[in-house]
Amino acid sequence: MSYVLSIGLPVLGLVLLIGALSVPYRALRRFRTVRAQALEDVGERSGLLKARMAGLRVALDERRHRPIH
């Protein structure tokens, strides 16, 4: 009977350990997904901002160099 306890208790401990570690692992996975989405969104928005700034520069340069009639 003692061999059942010597095998069963470590197995039970491993099951509990895996259960306890799965919660932070899932949270970390969700965090990484949200972080990746946020970085993608920020990159996209900064690209749009750079394009708008470039368009404004072109418009200002055209306005400065337009001959006055």
SERO-660392 format. One record per residue (C-alpha): x, y, z. Coordinates in steps of 0.25 Angstrom, whole numbers, plus 5000, padded with zeros to 4 digits. Each point is the difference from the previous one (the first is absolute). Layout:
N
<r><east>X</east><north>Y</north><up>Z</up></r>
...
***
This chain:
69
<r><east>5000</east><north>5000</north><up>5000</up></r>
<r><east>5012</east><north>5010</north><up>5003</up></r>
<r><east>5004</east><north>4998</north><up>4985</up></r>
<r><east>4987</east><north>5006</north><up>4996</up></r>
<r><east>5002</east><north>5012</north><up>5008</up></r>
<r><east>5014</east><north>5002</north><up>4995</up></r>
<r><east>4996</east><north>4999</north><up>4986</up></r>
<r><east>4986</east><north>5008</north><up>5002</up></r>
<r><east>5005</east><north>5012</north><up>5008</up></r>
<r><east>5011</east><north>5004</north><up>4990</up></r>
<r><east>4990</east><north>4998</north><up>4988</up></r>
<r><east>4989</east><north>5008</north><up>5008</up></r>
<r><east>5011</east><north>5011</north><up>5002</up></r>
<r><east>5003</east><north>5000</north><up>4986</up></r>
<r><east>4986</east><north>5002</north><up>4996</up></r>
<r><east>4998</east><north>5011</north><up>5010</up></r>
<r><east>5013</east><north>5007</north><up>4995</up></r>
<r><east>4995</east><north>4999</north><up>4985</up></r>
<r><east>4987</east><north>5006</north><up>5004</up></r>
<r><east>5006</east><north>5011</north><up>5008</up></r>
<r><east>5010</east><north>5004</north><up>4989</up></r>
<r><east>4989</east><north>4999</north><up>4989</up></r>
<r><east>4993</east><north>5013</north><up>5005</up></r>
<r><east>5012</east><north>5009</north><up>4999</up></r>
<r><east>5004</east><north>4994</north><up>4987</up></r>
<r><east>4986</east><north>5003</north><up>4993</up></r>
<r><east>5001</east><north>5014</north><up>5006</up></r>
<r><east>5014</east><north>5002</north><up>4994</up></r>
<r><east>4995</east><north>4994</north><up>4987</up></r>
<r><east>4988</east><north>5010</north><up>5000</up></r>
<r><east>5010</east><north>5012</north><up>5003</up></r>
<r><east>5009</east><north>4996</north><up>4989</up></r>
<r><east>4989</east><north>5000</north><up>4990</up></r>
<r><east>4994</east><north>5014</north><up>5005</up></r>
<r><east>5014</east><north>5005</north><up>5000</up></r>
<r><east>5003</east><north>4996</north><up>4985</up></r>
<r><east>4986</east><north>5006</north><up>4996</up></r>
<r><east>5004</east><north>5013</north><up>5007</up></r>
<r><east>5013</east><north>5001</north><up>4994</up></r>
<r><east>4994</east><north>4997</north><up>4986</up></r>
<r><east>4990</east><north>5011</north><up>5002</up></r>
<r><east>5010</east><north>5010</north><up>5005</up></r>
<r><east>5009</east><north>4997</north><up>4988</up></r>
<r><east>4988</east><north>5001</north><up>4990</up></r>
<r><east>4996</east><north>5014</north><up>5006</up></r>
<r><east>5014</east><north>5005</north><up>5000</up></r>
<r><east>5002</east><north>4996</north><up>4986</up></r>
<r><east>4987</east><north>5008</north><up>4996</up></r>
<r><east>5005</east><north>5012</north><up>5008</up></r>
<r><east>5013</east><north>5000</north><up>4993</up></r>
<r><east>4992</east><north>4999</north><up>4986</up></r>
<r><east>4992</east><north>5012</north><up>5005</up></r>
<r><east>5012</east><north>5008</north><up>5004</up></r>
<r><east>5007</east><north>4997</north><up>4986</up></r>
<r><east>4987</east><north>5005</north><up>4993</up></r>
<r><east>5000</east><north>5013</north><up>5008</up></r>
<r><east>5015</east><north>5002</north><up>4997</up></r>
<r><east>4997</east><north>4998</north><up>4985</up></r>
<r><east>4988</east><north>5010</north><up>5000</up></r>
<r><east>5008</east><north>5010</north><up>5008</up></r>
<r><east>5012</east><north>4999</north><up>4990</up></r>
<r><east>4991</east><north>5002</north><up>4989</up></r>
<r><east>4993</east><north>5012</north><up>5006</up></r>
<r><east>5014</east><north>5006</north><up>5003</up></r>
<r><east>5005</east><north>4998</north><up>4986</up></r>
<r><east>4988</east><north>5004</north><up>4992</up></r>
<r><east>5002</east><north>5013</north><up>4992</up></r>
<r><east>4991</east><north>5011</north><up>5004</up></r>
<r><east>4992</east><north>5006</north><up>4988</up></r>
***
